[in-house]
Amino acid sequence: MHLREVIDACDVGLCLVDRNKRALIWNPWLADYLGNPPQFSEHSTIEALIPALAGPRFDSMVHL
């Protein structure tokens, strides 16, 4: 199974981010939650996609 298949199979929101906090890929669950098709916001920052995660809250959840 490829990484993308594993991510897509998850029944919770899952997103991979780069060191600049830009979304690289996410699963259909998260795309539905965000209300955006994946191609609309690909490479947007997490803060732009989910403003509630901006700042220290997100930083404490992610270890780069």
mmCIF file of the N, C-alpha and C atoms, coordinates in Angstrom:
data_MODEL
# 
_entry.id   MODEL 
# 
loop_
_atom_site.group_PDB 
_atom_site.id 
_atom_site.type_symbol 
_atom_site.label_atom_id 
_atom_site.label_alt_id 
_atom_site.label_comp_id 
_atom_site.label_asym_id 
_atom_site.label_entity_id 
_atom_site.label_seq_id 
_atom_site.pdbx_PDB_ins_code 
_atom_site.Cartn_x 
_atom_site.Cartn_y 
_atom_site.Cartn_z 
_atom_site.occupancy 
_atom_site.B_iso_or_equiv 
_atom_site.pdbx_formal_charge 
_atom_site.auth_seq_id 
_atom_site.auth_comp_id 
_atom_site.auth_asym_id 
_atom_site.auth_atom_id 
_atom_site.pdbx_PDB_model_num 
ATOM 1   N N  . MET A 1 1  ? 0.849   -1.171 0.000  1.00 0.00 ? 1  MET A N  1 
ATOM 2   C CA . MET A 1 1  ? 0.000   0.000  0.000  1.00 0.00 ? 1  MET A CA 1 
ATOM 3   C C  . MET A 1 1  ? 0.901   1.242  0.000  1.00 0.00 ? 1  MET A C  1 
ATOM 4   N N  . HIS A 1 2  ? 0.535   2.230  -0.788 1.00 0.00 ? 2  HIS A N  1 
ATOM 5   C CA . HIS A 1 2  ? 1.288   3.478  -0.867 1.00 0.00 ? 2  HIS A CA 1 
ATOM 6   C C  . HIS A 1 2  ? 0.829   4.454  0.203  1.00 0.00 ? 2  HIS A C  1 
ATOM 7   N N  . LEU A 1 3  ? 1.681   5.412  0.531  1.00 0.00 ? 3  LEU A N  1 
ATOM 8   C CA . LEU A 1 3  ? 1.380   6.395  1.572  1.00 0.00 ? 3  LEU A CA 1 
ATOM 9   C C  . LEU A 1 3  ? 0.056   7.103  1.304  1.00 0.00 ? 3  LEU A C  1 
ATOM 10  N N  . ARG A 1 4  ? -0.186  7.503  0.070  1.00 0.00 ? 4  ARG A N  1 
ATOM 11  C CA . ARG A 1 4  ? -1.430  8.217  -0.256 1.00 0.00 ? 4  ARG A CA 1 
ATOM 12  C C  . ARG A 1 4  ? -2.647  7.342  0.037  1.00 0.00 ? 4  ARG A C  1 
ATOM 13  N N  . GLU A 1 5  ? -2.570  6.067  -0.244 1.00 0.00 ? 5  GLU A N  1 
ATOM 14  C CA . GLU A 1 5  ? -3.688  5.161  0.033  1.00 0.00 ? 5  GLU A CA 1 
ATOM 15  C C  . GLU A 1 5  ? -3.946  5.047  1.524  1.00 0.00 ? 5  GLU A C  1 
ATOM 16  N N  . VAL A 1 6  ? -2.892  5.015  2.314  1.00 0.00 ? 6  VAL A N  1 
ATOM 17  C CA . VAL A 1 6  ? -3.032  4.946  3.769  1.00 0.00 ? 6  VAL A CA 1 
ATOM 18  C C  . VAL A 1 6  ? -3.697  6.218  4.283  1.00 0.00 ? 6  VAL A C  1 
ATOM 19  N N  . ILE A 1 7  ? -3.219  7.364  3.829  1.00 0.00 ? 7  ILE A N  1 
ATOM 20  C CA . ILE A 1 7  ? -3.790  8.642  4.261  1.00 0.00 ? 7  ILE A CA 1 
ATOM 21  C C  . ILE A 1 7  ? -5.258  8.733  3.863  1.00 0.00 ? 7  ILE A C  1 
ATOM 22  N N  . ASP A 1 8  ? -5.581  8.373  2.637  1.00 0.00 ? 8  ASP A N  1 
ATOM 23  C CA . ASP A 1 8  ? -6.969  8.449  2.165  1.00 0.00 ? 8  ASP A CA 1 
ATOM 24  C C  . ASP A 1 8  ? -7.888  7.490  2.903  1.00 0.00 ? 8  ASP A C  1 
ATOM 25  N N  . ALA A 1 9  ? -7.359  6.393  3.412  1.00 0.00 ? 9  ALA A N  1 
ATOM 26  C CA . ALA A 1 9  ? -8.183  5.394  4.093  1.00 0.00 ? 9  ALA A CA 1 
ATOM 27  C C  . ALA A 1 9  ? -8.539  5.786  5.526  1.00 0.00 ? 9  ALA A C  1 
ATOM 28  N N  . CYS A 1 10 ? -7.875  6.778  6.087  1.00 0.00 ? 10 CYS A N  1 
ATOM 29  C CA . CYS A 1 10 ? -8.144  7.186  7.475  1.00 0.00 ? 10 CYS A CA 1 
ATOM 30  C C  . CYS A 1 10 ? -9.518  7.837  7.584  1.00 0.00 ? 10 CYS A C  1 
ATOM 31  N N  . ASP A 1 11 ? -10.228 7.510  8.667  1.00 0.00 ? 11 ASP A N  1 
ATOM 32  C CA . ASP A 1 11 ? -11.559 8.090  8.859  1.00 0.00 ? 11 ASP A CA 1 
ATOM 33  C C  . ASP A 1 11 ? -11.534 9.257  9.846  1.00 0.00 ? 11 ASP A C  1 
ATOM 34  N N  . VAL A 1 12 ? -10.398 9.913  9.916  1.00 0.00 ? 12 VAL A N  1 
ATOM 35  C CA . VAL A 1 12 ? -10.225 11.165 10.658 1.00 0.00 ? 12 VAL A CA 1 
ATOM 36  C C  . VAL A 1 12 ? -9.424  12.100 9.753  1.00 0.00 ? 12 VAL A C  1 
ATOM 37  N N  . GLY A 1 13 ? -9.441  13.385 10.061 1.00 0.00 ? 13 GLY A N  1 
ATOM 38  C CA . GLY A 1 13 ? -8.680  14.334 9.264  1.00 0.00 ? 13 GLY A CA 1 
ATOM 39  C C  . GLY A 1 13 ? -7.190  14.130 9.432  1.00 0.00 ? 13 GLY A C  1 
ATOM 40  N N  . LEU A 1 14 ? -6.489  14.074 8.322  1.00 0.00 ? 14 LEU A N  1 
ATOM 41  C CA . LEU A 1 14 ? -5.048  13.858 8.346  1.00 0.00 ? 14 LEU A CA 1 
ATOM 42  C C  . LEU A 1 14 ? -4.403  14.727 7.281  1.00 0.00 ? 14 LEU A C  1 
ATOM 43  N N  . CYS A 1 15 ? -3.338  15.408 7.668  1.00 0.00 ? 15 CYS A N  1 
ATOM 44  C CA . CYS A 1 15 ? -2.642  16.311 6.756  1.00 0.00 ? 15 CYS A CA 1 
ATOM 45  C C  . CYS A 1 15 ? -1.146  16.221 7.008  1.00 0.00 ? 15 CYS A C  1 
ATOM 46  N N  . LEU A 1 16 ? -0.373  16.180 5.940  1.00 0.00 ? 16 LEU A N  1 
ATOM 47  C CA . LEU A 1 16 ? 1.081   16.253 6.046  1.00 0.00 ? 16 LEU A CA 1 
ATOM 48  C C  . LEU A 1 16 ? 1.499   17.675 5.711  1.00 0.00 ? 16 LEU A C  1 
ATOM 49  N N  . VAL A 1 17 ? 2.369   18.242 6.543  1.00 0.00 ? 17 VAL A N  1 
ATOM 50  C CA . VAL A 1 17 ? 2.830   19.609 6.310  1.00 0.00 ? 17 VAL A CA 1 
ATOM 51  C C  . VAL A 1 17 ? 4.344   19.628 6.166  1.00 0.00 ? 17 VAL A C  1 
ATOM 52  N N  . ASP A 1 18 ? 4.839   20.659 5.485  1.00 0.00 ? 18 ASP A N  1 
ATOM 53  C CA . ASP A 1 18 ? 6.287   20.810 5.366  1.00 0.00 ? 18 ASP A CA 1 
ATOM 54  C C  . ASP A 1 18 ? 6.804   21.713 6.482  1.00 0.00 ? 18 ASP A C  1 
ATOM 55  N N  . ARG A 1 19 ? 8.077   22.019 6.454  1.00 0.00 ? 19 ARG A N  1 
ATOM 56  C CA . ARG A 1 19 ? 8.692   22.834 7.515  1.00 0.00 ? 19 ARG A CA 1 
ATOM 57  C C  . ARG A 1 19 ? 8.145   24.259 7.566  1.00 0.00 ? 19 ARG A C  1 
ATOM 58  N N  . ASN A 1 20 ? 7.510   24.697 6.495  1.00 0.00 ? 20 ASN A N  1 
ATOM 59  C CA . ASN A 1 20 ? 6.922   26.035 6.458  1.00 0.00 ? 20 ASN A CA 1 
ATOM 60  C C  . ASN A 1 20 ? 5.439   26.023 6.816  1.00 0.00 ? 20 ASN A C  1 
ATOM 61  N N  . LYS A 1 21 ? 4.982   24.892 7.346  1.00 0.00 ? 21 LYS A N  1 
ATOM 62  C CA . LYS A 1 21 ? 3.583   24.690 7.737  1.00 0.00 ? 21 LYS A CA 1 
ATOM 63  C C  . LYS A 1 21 ? 2.627   24.775 6.553  1.00 0.00 ? 21 LYS A C  1 
ATOM 64  N N  . ARG A 1 22 ? 3.104   24.403 5.381  1.00 0.00 ? 22 ARG A N  1 
ATOM 65  C CA . ARG A 1 22 ? 2.246   24.356 4.196  1.00 0.00 ? 22 ARG A CA 1 
ATOM 66  C C  . ARG A 1 22 ? 1.743   22.935 4.010  1.00 0.00 ? 22 ARG A C  1 
ATOM 67  N N  . ALA A 1 23 ? 0.468   22.834 3.686  1.00 0.00 ? 23 ALA A N  1 
ATOM 68  C CA . ALA A 1 23 ? -0.140  21.524 3.479  1.00 0.00 ? 23 ALA A CA 1 
ATOM 69  C C  . ALA A 1 23 ? 0.428   20.891 2.214  1.00 0.00 ? 23 ALA A C  1 
ATOM 70  N N  . LEU A 1 24 ? 0.901   19.660 2.345  1.00 0.00 ? 24 LEU A N  1 
ATOM 71  C CA . LEU A 1 24 ? 1.405   18.925 1.193  1.00 0.00 ? 24 LEU A CA 1 
ATOM 72  C C  . LEU A 1 24 ? 0.327   18.009 0.635  1.00 0.00 ? 24 LEU A C  1 
ATOM 73  N N  . ILE A 1 25 ? -0.256  17.213 1.504  1.00 0.00 ? 25 ILE A N  1 
ATOM 74  C CA . ILE A 1 25 ? -1.379  16.353 1.122  1.00 0.00 ? 25 ILE A CA 1 
ATOM 75  C C  . ILE A 1 25 ? -2.294  16.201 2.323  1.00 0.00 ? 25 ILE A C  1 
ATOM 76  N N  . TRP A 1 26 ? -3.552  15.930 2.051  1.00 0.00 ? 26 TRP A N  1 
ATOM 77  C CA . TRP A 1 26 ? -4.497  15.608 3.113  1.00 0.00 ? 26 TRP A CA 1 
ATOM 78  C C  . TRP A 1 26 ? -5.515  14.643 2.574  1.00 0.00 ? 26 TRP A C  1 
ATOM 79  N N  . ASN A 1 27 ? -6.252  14.040 3.484  1.00 0.00 ? 27 ASN A N  1 
ATOM 80  C CA . ASN A 1 27 ? -7.185  12.996 3.074  1.00 0.00 ? 27 ASN A CA 1 
ATOM 81  C C  . ASN A 1 27 ? -8.566  13.580 2.763  1.00 0.00 ? 27 ASN A C  1 
ATOM 82  N N  . PRO A 1 28 ? -9.432  12.776 2.139  1.00 0.00 ? 28 PRO A N  1 
ATOM 83  C CA . PRO A 1 28 ? -10.771 13.250 1.785  1.00 0.00 ? 28 PRO A CA 1 
ATOM 84  C C  . PRO A 1 28 ? -11.579 13.730 2.986  1.00 0.00 ? 28 PRO A C  1 
ATOM 85  N N  . TRP A 1 29 ? -11.404 13.099 4.149  1.00 0.00 ? 29 TRP A N  1 
ATOM 86  C CA . TRP A 1 29 ? -12.146 13.526 5.331  1.00 0.00 ? 29 TRP A CA 1 
ATOM 87  C C  . TRP A 1 29 ? -11.852 14.989 5.633  1.00 0.00 ? 29 TRP A C  1 
ATOM 88  N N  . LEU A 1 30 ? -10.581 15.366 5.641  1.00 0.00 ? 30 LEU A N  1 
ATOM 89  C CA . LEU A 1 30 ? -10.204 16.739 5.954  1.00 0.00 ? 30 LEU A CA 1 
ATOM 90  C C  . LEU A 1 30 ? -10.644 17.691 4.846  1.00 0.00 ? 30 LEU A C  1 
ATOM 91  N N  . ALA A 1 31 ? -10.549 17.275 3.604  1.00 0.00 ? 31 ALA A N  1 
ATOM 92  C CA . ALA A 1 31 ? -11.014 18.113 2.495  1.00 0.00 ? 31 ALA A CA 1 
ATOM 93  C C  . ALA A 1 31 ? -12.503 18.409 2.642  1.00 0.00 ? 31 ALA A C  1 
ATOM 94  N N  . ASP A 1 32 ? -13.291 17.399 3.009  1.00 0.00 ? 32 ASP A N  1 
ATOM 95  C CA . ASP A 1 32 ? -14.727 17.609 3.234  1.00 0.00 ? 32 ASP A CA 1 
ATOM 96  C C  . ASP A 1 32 ? -14.960 18.550 4.401  1.00 0.00 ? 32 ASP A C  1 
ATOM 97  N N  . TYR A 1 33 ? -14.208 18.369 5.475  1.00 0.00 ? 33 TYR A N  1 
ATOM 98  C CA . TYR A 1 33 ? -14.347 19.214 6.659  1.00 0.00 ? 33 TYR A CA 1 
ATOM 99  C C  . TYR A 1 33 ? -14.030 20.672 6.332  1.00 0.00 ? 33 TYR A C  1 
ATOM 100 N N  . LEU A 1 34 ? -12.983 20.885 5.538  1.00 0.00 ? 34 LEU A N  1 
ATOM 101 C CA . LEU A 1 34 ? -12.583 22.239 5.173  1.00 0.00 ? 34 LEU A CA 1 
ATOM 102 C C  . LEU A 1 34 ? -13.516 22.867 4.148  1.00 0.00 ? 34 LEU A C  1 
ATOM 103 N N  . GLY A 1 35 ? -14.289 22.026 3.461  1.00 0.00 ? 35 GLY A N  1 
ATOM 104 C CA . GLY A 1 35 ? -15.195 22.533 2.444  1.00 0.00 ? 35 GLY A CA 1 
ATOM 105 C C  . GLY A 1 35 ? -14.501 22.958 1.163  1.00 0.00 ? 35 GLY A C  1 
ATOM 106 N N  . ASN A 1 36 ? -13.276 22.503 0.962  1.00 0.00 ? 36 ASN A N  1 
ATOM 107 C CA . ASN A 1 36 ? -12.507 22.843 -0.229 1.00 0.00 ? 36 ASN A CA 1 
ATOM 108 C C  . ASN A 1 36 ? -12.049 21.574 -0.929 1.00 0.00 ? 36 ASN A C  1 
ATOM 109 N N  . PRO A 1 37 ? -12.160 21.541 -2.237 1.00 0.00 ? 37 PRO A N  1 
ATOM 110 C CA . PRO A 1 37 ? -11.549 20.407 -2.929 1.00 0.00 ? 37 PRO A CA 1 
ATOM 111 C C  . PRO A 1 37 ? -10.033 20.506 -2.790 1.00 0.00 ? 37 PRO A C  1 
ATOM 112 N N  . PRO A 1 38 ? -9.326  19.386 -2.754 1.00 0.00 ? 38 PRO A N  1 
ATOM 113 C CA . PRO A 1 38 ? -7.880  19.411 -2.534 1.00 0.00 ? 38 PRO A CA 1 
ATOM 114 C C  . PRO A 1 38 ? -7.108  20.351 -3.453 1.00 0.00 ? 38 PRO A C  1 
ATOM 115 N N  . GLN A 1 39 ? -7.480  20.459 -4.720 1.00 0.00 ? 39 GLN A N  1 
ATOM 116 C CA . GLN A 1 39 ? -6.718  21.305 -5.631 1.00 0.00 ? 39 GLN A CA 1 
ATOM 117 C C  . GLN A 1 39 ? -6.906  22.793 -5.339 1.00 0.00 ? 39 GLN A C  1 
ATOM 118 N N  . PHE A 1 40 ? -7.966  23.166 -4.608 1.00 0.00 ? 40 PHE A N  1 
ATOM 119 C CA . PHE A 1 40 ? -8.225  24.579 -4.317 1.00 0.00 ? 40 PHE A CA 1 
ATOM 120 C C  . PHE A 1 40 ? -7.193  25.165 -3.382 1.00 0.00 ? 40 PHE A C  1 
ATOM 121 N N  . SER A 1 41 ? -6.811  24.423 -2.366 1.00 0.00 ? 41 SER A N  1 
ATOM 122 C CA . SER A 1 41 ? -5.948  25.003 -1.348 1.00 0.00 ? 41 SER A CA 1 
ATOM 123 C C  . SER A 1 41 ? -4.638  24.241 -1.153 1.00 0.00 ? 41 SER A C  1 
ATOM 124 N N  . GLU A 1 42 ? -4.244  23.477 -2.134 1.00 0.00 ? 42 GLU A N  1 
ATOM 125 C CA . GLU A 1 42 ? -2.978  22.748 -2.042 1.00 0.00 ? 42 GLU A CA 1 
ATOM 126 C C  . GLU A 1 42 ? -1.835  23.731 -1.797 1.00 0.00 ? 42 GLU A C  1 
ATOM 127 N N  . HIS A 1 43 ? -0.994  23.426 -0.880 1.00 0.00 ? 43 HIS A N  1 
ATOM 128 C CA . HIS A 1 43 ? 0.165   24.229 -0.489 1.00 0.00 ? 43 HIS A CA 1 
ATOM 129 C C  . HIS A 1 43 ? -0.202  25.501 0.266  1.00 0.00 ? 43 HIS A C  1 
ATOM 130 N N  . SER A 1 44 ? -1.433  25.611 0.718  1.00 0.00 ? 44 SER A N  1 
ATOM 131 C CA . SER A 1 44 ? -1.793  26.706 1.617  1.00 0.00 ? 44 SER A CA 1 
ATOM 132 C C  . SER A 1 44 ? -1.254  26.375 3.000  1.00 0.00 ? 44 SER A C  1 
ATOM 133 N N  . THR A 1 45 ? -1.042  27.394 3.798  1.00 0.00 ? 45 THR A N  1 
ATOM 134 C CA . THR A 1 45 ? -0.588  27.138 5.161  1.00 0.00 ? 45 THR A CA 1 
ATOM 135 C C  . THR A 1 45 ? -1.744  26.587 5.985  1.00 0.00 ? 45 THR A C  1 
ATOM 136 N N  . ILE A 1 46 ? -1.401  25.874 7.042  1.00 0.00 ? 46 ILE A N  1 
ATOM 137 C CA . ILE A 1 46 ? -2.422  25.341 7.938  1.00 0.00 ? 46 ILE A CA 1 
ATOM 138 C C  . ILE A 1 46 ? -3.230  26.476 8.543  1.00 0.00 ? 46 ILE A C  1 
ATOM 139 N N  . GLU A 1 47 ? -2.560  27.579 8.884  1.00 0.00 ? 47 GLU A N  1 
ATOM 140 C CA . GLU A 1 47 ? -3.270  28.718 9.458  1.00 0.00 ? 47 GLU A CA 1 
ATOM 141 C C  . GLU A 1 47 ? -4.308  29.280 8.493  1.00 0.00 ? 47 GLU A C  1 
ATOM 142 N N  . ALA A 1 48 ? -4.003  29.269 7.193  1.00 0.00 ? 48 ALA A N  1 
ATOM 143 C CA . ALA A 1 48 ? -4.962  29.751 6.199  1.00 0.00 ? 48 ALA A CA 1 
ATOM 144 C C  . ALA A 1 48 ? -6.126  28.780 6.041  1.00 0.00 ? 48 ALA A C  1 
ATOM 145 N N  . LEU A 1 49 ? -5.841  27.488 6.134  1.00 0.00 ? 49 LEU A N  1 
ATOM 146 C CA . LEU A 1 49 ? -6.885  26.477 5.978  1.00 0.00 ? 49 LEU A CA 1 
ATOM 147 C C  . LEU A 1 49 ? -7.781  26.382 7.206  1.00 0.00 ? 49 LEU A C  1 
ATOM 148 N N  . ILE A 1 50 ? -7.157  26.420 8.380  1.00 0.00 ? 50 ILE A N  1 
ATOM 149 C CA . ILE A 1 50 ? -7.889  26.257 9.641  1.00 0.00 ? 50 ILE A CA 1 
ATOM 150 C C  . ILE A 1 50 ? -7.413  27.356 10.597 1.00 0.00 ? 50 ILE A C  1 
ATOM 151 N N  . PRO A 1 51 ? -7.996  28.555 10.513 1.00 0.00 ? 51 PRO A N  1 
ATOM 152 C CA . PRO A 1 51 ? -7.531  29.681 11.327 1.00 0.00 ? 51 PRO A CA 1 
ATOM 153 C C  . PRO A 1 51 ? -7.491  29.399 12.827 1.00 0.00 ? 51 PRO A C  1 
ATOM 154 N N  . ALA A 1 52 ? -8.351  28.524 13.311 1.00 0.00 ? 52 ALA A N  1 
ATOM 155 C CA . ALA A 1 52 ? -8.361  28.212 14.747 1.00 0.00 ? 52 ALA A CA 1 
ATOM 156 C C  . ALA A 1 52 ? -7.055  27.564 15.200 1.00 0.00 ? 52 ALA A C  1 
ATOM 157 N N  . LEU A 1 53 ? -6.287  27.033 14.263 1.00 0.00 ? 53 LEU A N  1 
ATOM 158 C CA . LEU A 1 53 ? -5.025  26.391 14.619 1.00 0.00 ? 53 LEU A CA 1 
ATOM 159 C C  . LEU A 1 53 ? -3.836  27.337 14.548 1.00 0.00 ? 53 LEU A C  1 
ATOM 160 N N  . ALA A 1 54 ? -4.068  28.587 14.237 1.00 0.00 ? 54 ALA A N  1 
ATOM 161 C CA . ALA A 1 54 ? -2.964  29.543 14.127 1.00 0.00 ? 54 ALA A CA 1 
ATOM 162 C C  . ALA A 1 54 ? -2.298  29.757 15.481 1.00 0.00 ? 54 ALA A C  1 
ATOM 163 N N  . GLY A 1 55 ? -0.994  29.867 15.452 1.00 0.00 ? 55 GLY A N  1 
ATOM 164 C CA . GLY A 1 55 ? -0.256  30.218 16.657 1.00 0.00 ? 55 GLY A CA 1 
ATOM 165 C C  . GLY A 1 55 ? 0.247   29.046 17.462 1.00 0.00 ? 55 GLY A C  1 
ATOM 166 N N  . PRO A 1 56 ? 0.399   29.268 18.768 1.00 0.00 ? 56 PRO A N  1 
ATOM 167 C CA . PRO A 1 56 ? 1.054   28.286 19.636 1.00 0.00 ? 56 PRO A CA 1 
ATOM 168 C C  . PRO A 1 56 ? 0.346   26.938 19.708 1.00 0.00 ? 56 PRO A C  1 
ATOM 169 N N  . ARG A 1 57 ? -0.967  26.927 19.544 1.00 0.00 ? 57 ARG A N  1 
ATOM 170 C CA . ARG A 1 57 ? -1.693  25.650 19.612 1.00 0.00 ? 57 ARG A CA 1 
ATOM 171 C C  . ARG A 1 57 ? -1.181  24.685 18.545 1.00 0.00 ? 57 ARG A C  1 
ATOM 172 N N  . PHE A 1 58 ? -1.109  25.149 17.312 1.00 0.00 ? 58 PHE A N  1 
ATOM 173 C CA . PHE A 1 58 ? -0.619  24.301 16.229 1.00 0.00 ? 58 PHE A CA 1 
ATOM 174 C C  . PHE A 1 58 ? 0.855   23.970 16.435 1.00 0.00 ? 58 PHE A C  1 
ATOM 175 N N  . ASP A 1 59 ? 1.633   24.970 16.806 1.00 0.00 ? 59 ASP A N  1 
ATOM 176 C CA . ASP A 1 59 ? 3.067   24.754 17.005 1.00 0.00 ? 59 ASP A CA 1 
ATOM 177 C C  . ASP A 1 59 ? 3.346   23.673 18.042 1.00 0.00 ? 59 ASP A C  1 
ATOM 178 N N  . SER A 1 60 ? 2.508   23.585 19.061 1.00 0.00 ? 60 SER A N  1 
ATOM 179 C CA . SER A 1 60 ? 2.724   22.568 20.093 1.00 0.00 ? 60 SER A CA 1 
ATOM 180 C C  . SER A 1 60 ? 2.338   21.167 19.625 1.00 0.00 ? 60 SER A C  1 
ATOM 181 N N  . MET A 1 61 ? 1.525   21.071 18.563 1.00 0.00 ? 61 MET A N  1 
ATOM 182 C CA . MET A 1 61 ? 1.091   19.769 18.053 1.00 0.00 ? 61 MET A CA 1 
ATOM 183 C C  . MET A 1 61 ? 2.042   19.198 17.018 1.00 0.00 ? 61 MET A C  1 
ATOM 184 N N  . VAL A 1 62 ? 2.867   20.047 16.423 1.00 0.00 ? 62 VAL A N  1 
ATOM 185 C CA . VAL A 1 62 ? 3.720   19.627 15.319 1.00 0.00 ? 62 VAL A CA 1 
ATOM 186 C C  . VAL A 1 62 ? 5.180   19.786 15.710 1.00 0.00 ? 62 VAL A C  1 
ATOM 187 N N  . HIS A 1 63 ? 5.941   18.753 15.449 1.00 0.00 ? 63 HIS A N  1 
ATOM 188 C CA . HIS A 1 63 ? 7.376   18.795 15.708 1.00 0.00 ? 63 HIS A CA 1 
ATOM 189 C C  . HIS A 1 63 ? 8.091   18.709 14.374 1.00 0.00 ? 63 HIS A C  1 
ATOM 190 N N  . LEU A 1 64 ? 8.747   19.794 14.005 1.00 0.00 ? 64 LEU A N  1 
ATOM 191 C CA . LEU A 1 64 ? 9.432   19.845 12.712 1.00 0.00 ? 64 LEU A CA 1 
ATOM 192 C C  . LEU A 1 64 ? 10.888  19.472 12.857 1.00 0.00 ? 64 LEU A C  1 
# 
